[in-house]
Amino acid sequence: MPQAADAGEPRPLRADARDNRERLLDAARDLFIEYGPRAPLDEIARRAGIGIATLYRRFPQRQALMRAVVLDALRRTAAEVRQAADEEPDPFSALVRYMHRVIAVRTAAVIPALLGEISLDDEEIMRAREAVSAPVEALVEAAHRAGTLRPDVTSADIGMLTVRMSRPLAGGFSRETNTGLSHRHLDLVIDGLRTAAQPRAPLSGPAVTLDDLRQLPGSAQVS
C-alpha cells in the first residue's frame, strides 16, 4: 500500500489543480509586469481562465500571490541556466542562450515590478536566487577561461543586462513587439560581450561583483 505523506509535507496537487496554478501564475506574472503590484486580481483570474474564488482559495492574500510568482520565475530561470549549461557546446553560447531565455520567461521583468512588495531575503527565496546565481557565475568564469567573454565582464553585468533588456518599452508597444525588440537589442549587446583580436576601450563605470551588487539599494532584483 502507498505510504501516507509525512505530517507537515504539502499534499501533491492533482493534475487539474496544478494546471490551474500554472495558468494563474503565468497570468499574474504578465499582469504584474503590465500594471505593477496593484494589478487587478479579477483580471488575473479572468486571464487564467479560473474563477476569482479559486484564486482566493489558492492565494488568500495578494502578498502570497506575488511571492509565488517570484519563486516560480526564479525556478524557471534556474532550470533555463542548467539546461543551457548542459546542452550548449561552450560557455559563451550557454550564456547567450540563458539571457535570451530569461527574456522569454520574463523573470527579469516581473521581479523588478514587485520590488518593495515582498522580501527577497527569506530562506526559500534566497535558495531560489542562489540556484540561479551560482550556475551563471560558473558560466561567466568558464567563458573567461575559454577566452570567449571579455575579461572585464562580471556575472552582475549579465544579470543587469537581462533586467534592462526585459523591461517593457513605454509608448503602447504590444507584448510581441516588446519581446522581439528585447531579443534584437540583446543580440546587439552580445557582440560587446565577446573578446576580439583588436583592442577595445575599457568598460566605463565600476566592475561590480555579485556581492557588491547585493549590497546596493534596489539591486535585489538581480539574482
Steps between C-alpha positions, in 0.01 A plus 500: 500500500627855437633672809329813624689826460690615806318745720586853400585413138273670242263264326590469130259687273271312264577549132206738448589703810863516387392625156277764660788616718738527204248701297436723800871568555552571129210744494610667823855539369377672183257729683758598763737595217226706331344667806743452787419348841147646505393305193127412525452151636176446312685561172770254605232238563328580169821464299579176679155366411404433863250649741604769745397269784757247381768770504414602857484137608852443369640841601288666772734802507648702214840473670492121476422517127786742433742280693387192309553683169856596598584147614355354181702744288821419684444124470434528128814707460707247694372227270593709194858562611552134589364388163712754313814387684423134430410532132712780351847418361683785672439730798456817292228333292339386825501858635344631178228235511437566869458876450254451216303247703481737800332750269264229377388387847481868614683447829704818473185701426272375778739501797586873465127573472442346844799648683402653831186286523659174611818403680763344277705399801293224658656156498300345217547793263870525586543133408316558172720802422815304573381223268515761222804707597741213568474335155504839323818594683647162407420564131660845514815355656509220242459748213783708642724193513402411142591853385157561344359754749659837561708468819347817651141367478356372830204278580329808645536667157317202348219528755458875455503468120211255510305738725558794265408296193186355659328820610201590280540812287275798556266605223243226463712236327337159492648221707617326181676815378659560839626143516632508144686826563644362824650204314623724217669745736651217701655366179659843448634506855639146480759612245635733767544207738725303265877516504663624181848503351501880480528709818175630644438799720462403865148490640394817677366490854586261781563129445232399748521154651194302602572567869538874429172498312309334782606777737372781278151642572243379249725238345339187648311427178818363344565146616 
